[in-house]
Amino acid sequence: MNQIFIRKAVLTDLERLLEFEQGVIAAERPYDPTLRKEKINYYNIEKMINAADVEIVVAELDEVIIGSGYARIENAKPYLQHQQHAYLGFMYVDPNHRGKGVNKKIIDALVEWCTLQNITELRLDVYQMNEAAINAYEKVGFAKHMIAMRMGLNNKKV
């Protein structure tokens, strides 16, 4: 039986990770009317791979990268109980491998890294209408915490 392995991303993974970044953007476009229509990038993946405060991991199956995710250590707001937390992002699983527990394995590896960094709080953002992602995150222990709201003023009569 083929086993999924999670490992730290390296620079030779960059081409595949750039494909995944576009997959993330394509998945999020229907939920976000504020994204520019042309090709965009969310991340500087090469810089993130080399950063001490970021851990990018990839999921491999038969030496093919099938998933990714990162944890980035951030300073918390001064009024919170914790001084730092880890922000999770770049969560992506190749559509041919969804439903196999890949996302959980990635999150478990990121939790392990965060624990080693003495981080006690994880945060992430997910679009409110992205029920599949919300369900996946709740399944591994995340809970809804706050809703970010927006209002475009371009077409609003004041």
N, C-alpha and C positions, 0 to 999 in steps of 0.2 A: 504494500500500500504506500502511496506517495505521501510524504510528510511535508507540511508547511513549516519552513524555518523563518524566524525573525532575526534580522541582523541590522547593525548600524549601517547606514548608507555611506557609500564612498563616491569619490568623484567619477569613477567609471560608470556609475549608475545614472549620471546626469541626463543622458538622452532619454532614457525610459521615464525618469522622474518629470522631465519637461512634458512628455506625453500625458502623464497622469495629471499634471497641473492643468492642462487644457481639458482633460476629462472632468476635473472638479469644476472648472469654469462653465463648461457646457451643461453640467448637471444643475448649476446654480442660476444660470441665466433666466430660466422660466420664473424664478422666485424673486428676481431683483431687476426691476425696470430701470434702475440707475446705472447699471453697468454699460460701458461704452460698447457700441456694436462691433467695432473692429477687434482684431486679435489683441488680447491683453494678457498680462502676467500678474499674478498675485505675489509671487515670492522671488527672492534672489536665492535660488536653491544652492548654488555653488557656495555662496557666502554662509548659508545656514549649515551646510555640511561641515564647514571648518570652524564654526562658532562654538565656543566653550559653553554658552548658555542655551544651546539648542541641541536636541537629539532628534535626528531624522532616522527612522527605521524603515526597512522594507521587508515585505513578506516574499519569500521565494518558494516556488514549487518546481521541482525538476530544473533548477538553475535558471528559472525565468522569474523575473520580478512581477508579482501579481497584486501588490498592495503597498501602501505607504501611509505614513503619519509622522507628525512631529510633536514634540513638547518644547516649549520655549519658556524659560524662567523670566518672570516679570515681577517688578516691584508692585506690591499691593497699595491701594489707597491708604493714606495714613490713619484713617479711622477704622480700618478693618482689624480683626483679631490677629490675622497672620501678616507677616512682613512681606512675604513673597508667595506667589502661586505659579503654577505652570499652566500655560495656555496651550491647548491642543488644537492642531489644525492639519491641513493637507491630508485629511483622512480620505483615502481612495482605495477602492478594490476594483480590479478589472471585472467588468460585467460578467465574464465567463466563469468567475470564481466567487461570485456573491452567494451567500447562504451557506458557506462552508466554515464559518467561524473565523474568517481572516481578520475582520475588524476587531474582534475580541482579542485575538492574539497580539495584534498591533498595540491595542490599548494596554493590555497586560504588560507588554515590554516597556511601554512608556511609563506606566505606573511604577514599574520596578526601577527605572532610571530616576524618576522623580523622587522616589523614596530614598535612593542613595544620595540624592542632592539635598536631603532633609526638607523636601517640599511636602506640605500637608494638605494642600488645596489644589484641585484641578478645575479649570474653566474651559469652556468652548462656546462657540456661537453656532447656531443652526437656524435656518429660515423657518419661521413659524408654520408655513404651509408644507414643509418637507417632512411629512409624517413618517416616511420610511427611515430617514436619518434619526428623527426624534426617537422612534421606537428602538432603533439599534443602540442609541446612547443610553436610553432608559434601561435596556436589557442588561447593560454592563454596569449599571449603578448610578448613572447621572440622573439628576432631578431638575425639572424646570425651576428656574430661579427668578428670572426677570425677563420682561419683554421690551425690546428696543422698539421705539416708534419713530416714524418719519412722516413728513408732509412736504410734498413738492410744491413750490410756489410759482412755477413757470406758467401754469394755466389757471391759477387761482385768482379770482377777482376779489380785490380787497376794497 
